[in-house]
Amino acid sequence: MASKLAEVFRRAAGDGAARSLPGGGGVSGRLSLRDLLSLHEDDSAAATLLLLALLCAVPVAGLGTVLGFGLFVVAYRWRKGHGAGALWPRLACITLTEAWSKRCLQALAWLYATADRCLRARWTLMCHSTTSLWWSAWIALMALLILLPLGNVLPSLSLVLLGLGWMFRDGLAMLLATVVGVAAVGFAVLMADLIVVGLVQGARWVAGLV
């Protein structure tokens, strides 16, 4: 499965995404979230989570905030089951530039090629249906960190690992997702503490001028 997806995205990046879409859709190489998900031919919560988390790390102003709210929806649906269903219409129609569309295709091709080499079914207890509530809460926590202006790379990476781990039943990848997520929480707490200390010292400095 991973090698097939890697080839799909590699071909889409090289030959033009429009011709690779089911039905030949697409315009001038610019892809929407709906287009990127359709290339997976899978609307599961794990595939949707992987796509949204990857795009949250794209340095486009406001994109992480918008997609962060979409991650809360994925978290809710994860708790209810693992079929993500259709994306919100307003979310699905978000369209990337041609350059970022190609970069995302290349990133997904690399991710799935790496998954094909490194991931396999193991420690499957981490992927058991009884863990759905835990992972739902975890997705919501990472989504909250993405919404905060404290850096979104680590929480996005945690969710990418979670999505890959669930898709390929690899409990080790999901354990790594937890480790990266804990680091993301620690980084957010550190940054928040530095901001508070800076504000307090700034207020004292201003008070000293009065």
KEDO-343754 format. One record per atom (N, C-alpha, C, CB): x, y, z. Coordinates in steps of 0.2 Angstrom, whole numbers, plus 2048, in hexadecimal, padded with zeros to 3 digits. Each point is the difference from the previous one (the first is absolute). Glycine has a CB too. Example, Ala and Ser with C-alpha at 12.3 -4.5 7.8 and 13.67 -1.06 7.14 Angstrom:
<rs>
8427E4827 7FC806800 804806800 7F77FA806 80780B7F6 804806801 7FC805803 8067FD7F6 
</rs>
This chain:
<rs>
8047FA800 7FC806800 804806800 7F77FA806 80E8067FE 805806801 8038027F9 8027FE80C 8017FC7F1 8048017FA 7FB8027FA 8087F7804 7F28077FC 7FB8027FB 7FF808801 7FB7F4800 80480E806 7FE807801 8068047FF 7F87FD809 80E8017F8 8068047FF 8018017F8 8057FB80A 7F97FF7F2 8008017F9 7FB8057FD 8057F4800 7F580B803 7FB8057FE 802807801 7F77F7803 80B80B803 802807801 8068027FC 7FB7FF80C 80A7FC7F3 8068027FC 7FE8017F9 8077F9807 7F48037F6 7FE8017FA 7FC8077FF 8007F37FE 7FC80E807 7FC807800 805806800 7F77FA806 80E8057FE 805806800 8048007FA 8017FF80C 8017FC7F1 8048007FA 7FC8017F9 8077F9806 7F38047FA 7FC8017FA 7FB8057FF 8027F47FF 7FD80F807 7FA805800 7FA7FD804 8048057F5 7FB7FE811 7FB7FE804 7F97FF7FD 806805809 7F88007F2 7FA8007FD 7FE7F97FD 80180D7FE 8047F17FE 7FF7FA7FC 8007F9805 8068067F6 7FD7FB810 8007FB805 7FA7FF804 80C801800 7EF804800 7FA800804 7FB7FC7FD 80380B804 7F97F1801 7FB7FC7FD 7FB8047FC 8017F980A 7FE8057F0 7FC8047FB 8038067FD 7F77FD807 8108037FA 8048057FC 7FF807803 8007F97F6 7FD808810 7FE807802 807804802 7F57FC804 80A80A7FE 806804802 8018067FB 8057F6805 7FE80F7FD 8018067FB 807803801 7F3803801 8117FC7FA 806804800 8057FD805 7FA80A7FB 8057F0807 8057FE806 7FE802807 8097FF7F7 7F2805809 7FE803807 7FB7FB803 80280C7FD 8007F1809 7FC7FB803 7FC803807 8087F77FB 7F2806805 7FC802806 8017FA805 7F88077FA 8067FA80C 8007FA805 7FC7FA7FE 802808809 7F97F97F4 7FC7FB7FD 8047FC7FB 7F5807802 80E7FD7F9 8057FC7FB 8057FC804 7FE8097F8 8057FA80D 8067FC803 7FD7FA803 80680A802 7F47F6801 7FD7FA804 7FE7FB7FB 7FC808809 8017FB7F1 7FE7FB7FB 8057FC7FD 7F78087FD 8107FA803 8057FC7FE 8027FA804 80480B7FB 7FA7F680C 8007FA804 7FB7FB7FF 804808808 7F77FA7F4 7FA7FB7FF 7FE7FD807 8047FE7F4 7FC806811 7FF7FE807 7FE806804 8087F77FF 7F1809804 7FE806804 8007FE807 7F98047F6 80B7F780C 8007FE807 803806804 8027F47FD 7FD80C80A 802805804 808800800 7F57FF807 80E7FC7F9 807800800 8038037FA 8007F5806 7FD80A7F4 8038047FA 7FE807800 7FF7F67FA 7FC80C809 7FE807801 804803805 7F47FE7FD 80D7FF808 805802805 8078027FE 7F97FA808 80A8017F4 8068017FD 8018067FC 8017F3800 7FA80D7FB 8008067FC 7FF807803 7FB7F87F8 80180880D 7FF807803 806801804 7F37FE801 8107FD803 806802804 8068027FC 7FB7F7808 8058067F2 8068027FC 7FF8077FD 8017F47FD 7F980E801 7FF8067FE 800806805 7F97FB7F7 806803810 801804805 807803801 7F67FA806 80F8027F7 807802801 8028047FA 8027F6806 7FA80B7F5 8018047FA 801808803 7FA7F87F8 80B80B806 801807803 7FB8057FB 80C7FD804 7EE8027FD 7FB8057FC 7FC803806 8007F97F5 80080E80B 7FD803806 7F87FE800 80880A7FF 7F67F4807 7F97FF801 7FE7F97FF 7FE80B7FE 8067F17FE 7FE7F97FE 8007FC806 8058027F4 8007FE810 8007FB806 7FA802804 80C7FF7FF 7F2807802 7FA802804 7FA7FD7FD 80680A804 7F97F67F6 7FA7FE7FD 7FF7F8800 80080A7F8 8067F3807 8007F9800 8007FD807 8068007F5 7FC804810 8007FE807 7F97FE802 80A807802 7F17FE7FC 7F97FF801 7FE7F97FD 7FE80D801 8047F27F9 7FF7FA7FD 8027F9803 8008067F6 8067FB80E 8027FB804 7FC7FE806 80B8037FC 7F2802807 7FB7FF805 7FA7FB7FE 80380B805 7FB7F77F4 7FB7FC7FD 8027F8800 7FB80A7FA 80B7F6803 8037F9800 8017FC806 8068047F6 7FB800810 8017FD806 7F97FE803 80A808802 7F17FC7FC 7F97FE802 7FE7F97FC 7FD80D803 8047F37F7 7FE7FA7FC 8047FA802 7FD8087F7 80A7F980B 8047FB802 7FD7FC806 80A8067FC 7F37FE808 7FD7FD806 7FA7FC7FF 80480A806 7F87F97F4 7FA7FC7FE 8027FA7FC 7FA80B801 80C7F57FC 8027FB7FB 8058037FC 7F57FB800 80D8017FB 8068027FC 7FE8027F8 8077F9808 7F38087F7 7FE8027F9 800808801 7FA7F57FD 80A80E7FF 800808801 7FA8037FC 80C7FF801 7F27FD7FA 7FA8037FC 8038067FC 7F77FD809 8048077F4 8028057FC 803806804 7F77FC7F7 80E808806 802806803 7FB805800 80C7FD7FC 7F4808808 7FC806800 8018037F9 80180280D 7F98007F0 8018037F9 805806800 7F47FC7FE 80C808807 804806800 8087FE801 7F6807805 80A7F37FF 8077FE801 8037FC7FA 7FD7FF80C 7FE7FD7F1 8027FC7FA 8028047FA 7F97F8804 80480E7FC 8028047FA 806805801 7F48007FD 80F800808 806803801 8067FE7FB 7FD80280D 8058037EF 8057FE7FB 807803801 7F67FF7F8 80F7FD807 806802800 8038037FA 8027F7808 80380C7F8 8038037FA 8037FA7FC 80380B806 7FF7F67F4 8037FB7FC 8077FD803 7FA8057F6 80A80080D 8067FE803 7FF7FC806 80580A7FB 7F67F8809 7FF7FC807 7FD7FA7FE 7FF80A806 7FD7F67F5 7FC7F97FE 8067FB7FE 7F58067FC 80F7FC800 8067FB7FE 8047FE806 8008057F5 801800810 8047FE806 7FD7FB804 80580C800 7F47F5801 7FC7FC804 8007F97FD 7F9809804 8067F67F5 8007FA7FD 8077FC801 7F88057F7 80D7FF808 8077FD801 8017FE808 8048077F7 7F97FD80D 8017FE807 7FC7FA802 80280C803 7F87F37FA 7FC7FA801 8037FA7FD 7F6807800 80D7FA7FA 8037FB7FD 8067FD804 7FD8057F5 80780080E 8067FE804 7FD7FD806 8078097FC 7F47F9807 7FD7FD807 7FE7F97FE 7FC80B804 8017F47F7 7FD7F97FF 8067FB7FE 7F58057FD 8107FE7FF 8067FC7FE 8037FE807 8018057F4 8007FF810 8047FF807 7FB7FB804 80680C7FF 7F47F5801 7FB7FC803 8017F87FE 7F880A802 8097F67F7 8007F97FD 8077FD802 7F98047F6 80C80080C 8067FD802 8017FE807 8058067F7 7F77FF80D 801800807 7FA7FD805 8088097FE 7F27F87FF 7FB7FE804 7FD7F97FE 7FD80C801 8017F1805 7FD7F97FF 7FB7FF806 80A7FB7F9 7F2800806 7FB7FE805 8047FE806 7F77FD7F8 80880680E 8047FE806 7FD804806 80B7FD7FA 7F580180C 7FD803806 7F98027FE 80C804804 7F07F87F9 7FA8027FE 7FB802805 8027F87F7 800806810 7FB802805 800808800 8037F6807 80280E7F7 7FF807800 7FB8027FB 80C801803 7F27FB7F8 7FB8017FB 7FA7FD801 8098017F8 7F67FC80E 7F97FD802 7FB805800 8067F7806 7F48077F8 7FA804801 7FF803807 7FB7FA7F6 80780380F 7FF802807 804806801 7FD7F5804 80880D7F8 804806801 7FD8067FD 80A7F8801 7F18077FB 7FD8067FC 7FF806804 7FB7F87F9 80280780E 7FF806804 806804802 7F67FA804 8108027FD 806803802 8038047FA 8027F6808 7FE8077F2 8038037FA 7FC8067FE 8057F57FC 7F480B805 7FC8057FF 802806804 7F67F87FD 80B807809 802805805 8078037FE 7F97FB809 80B8007F5 8078027FE 8008057F9 8047F5805 7F88097F7 7FF8047FA 7FD807801 7FE7F67F9 7FE80A80C 7FD807802 805804804 7F57FB801 80F802803 806804803 8058027FB 7FE7F980A 8048037F1 8058037FB 7FC8057FC 8067F5800 7F480B7FE 7FD8057FD 800806803 7F87F87FB 80780880C 800806804 807803800 7F77FB807 80E8017F9 807803800 8018037F9 8047F7808 7F98067F3 8018037F9 7FD8077FF 8007F47FC 7FA80D808 7FC806800 804805804 7F57FA7FE 80F805807 804804804 8068037FC 7FC7FB80A 80680B7F6 8058037FD 8077FE803 7F98097FC 8087F0805 8067FE804 8047FB7FC 7FA80280B 8047FE7EE 8047FB7FC 7FC7FA7FF 80A804804 7F57FA7F5 7FB7FA7FF 8047FA7FD 7F78097FE 8107F8801 8037FA7FD 8007FA804 8088087FB 7F97F880B 8007FA804 7F97FD801 80A805806 7F17FF7FC 7FA7FD800 7FD7FD7F9 7FD808809 8057FB7F2 7FF7FE7F9 8037F97FF 7FE80C7FB 8097F4806 8037FA800 7FD7FA804 80B8077FD 7F37FB809 7FD7FA804 7FA7FD7FD 80480680A 7F87FF7F3 7FA7FD7FC 8017FD7FA 7FA809805 80B7F97F7 8027FC7FA 8027F9802 80480B7FB 8007F480A 8027FA803 7FA7FC802 80C804803 7F07FF800 7FA7FC802 7FC7FE7FA 7FF80780B 8007FD7F0 7FC7FE7FB 8037FA7FC 7FC80C7FF 80B7F5800 8047FA7FD 7FF7FA804 8088087FB 7F97F980B 8007FA805 7F97FC7FF 809806808 7F27FE7F8 7F97FD800 7FF7FD7F9 7FC808809 8067FB7F2 7FF7FE7F9 8037F97FF 7FF80C7FC 8087F3807 8047FA7FF 8007FC806 8068067F7 7F67FB80E 7FF7FC806 8077FF803 7F77FA7FB 80D80C806 807800803 7FF803806 8068007F5 7FA7FC811 800803806 806804802 7F97F7803 80D8077FA 806804802 8008077FD 8067F5800 7F780C7FA 7FF8077FE 7FB804804 8027FC7F4 7F980180F 7FC803804 803802807 7F67FA7FA 80E801808 804802806 8058067FF 7FF7F4804 80480C7F6 8048067FE 7FC806800 8077F97FA 7F2807803 7FC805800 7FF803807 7FA7FB7F6 80580180F 7FF802807 806804803 7F97F6802 80D8077FC 807803802 8008077FD 8067F5801 7F980C7F9 8018067FD 7FA805802 8057FA7F6 7F580380C 7FB805802 802802807 7F87FA7FA 80B80280A 802802807 805806800 7FE7F4804 80780B7F7 8058057FE 7FC8067FE 8097F87FD 7F28087FF 7FC8067FE 7FD803806 7FE7FB7F5 7FF801810 7FD803806 806804804 7F77F7800 80E806801 806803803 8028067FD 8047F5804 7FD80B7F6 8028067FC 7FB806801 8067F97F8 7F3805807 7FB805801 800803807 7F97FA7F8 80880280D 800802807 806805801 7FB7F5804 80B8097F9 806804801 7FF8077FD 8077F5800 7F780B7FA 7FE8067FC 7FB804804 8037FB7F5 7F880280D 7FB804804 804803806 7F67F97FC 80E804808 803802806 8058067FE 7FF7F4805 80580B7F5 8048067FE 7FC8067FE 8087F77FC 7F2808801 7FC8067FE 7FD803807 7FD7FA7F5 801802810 7FE803806 805804803 7F87F7802 80E8067FF 806803803 8028077FC 8047F4804 7FC80B7F6 8018067FC 7FB806801 8057F97F7 7F5805809 7FB805802 800803806 7F97FA7F9 80980280C 801803807 806804801 7FB7F6804 80A8087F9 806805800 7FF8067FC 8077F6801 7F58097F9 7FF8067FC 7FB805804 8017F97F6 7FB80480E 7FB805804 804803806 7F67F87FD 80F805806 804803805 8048057FD 8017F5806 80280A7F4 8048057FD 7FC8067FE 8077F77FB 7F3808803 7FC8067FE 7FE804807 7FB7FA7F6 80480280F 7FE803806 806804803 7F87F7802 80E8077FD 806803802 8018077FD 8057F5802 7F880C7F7 8018067FD 7FB805802 8047F97F6 7F680580D 7FB805802 802803806 7F77F97FB 
</rs>
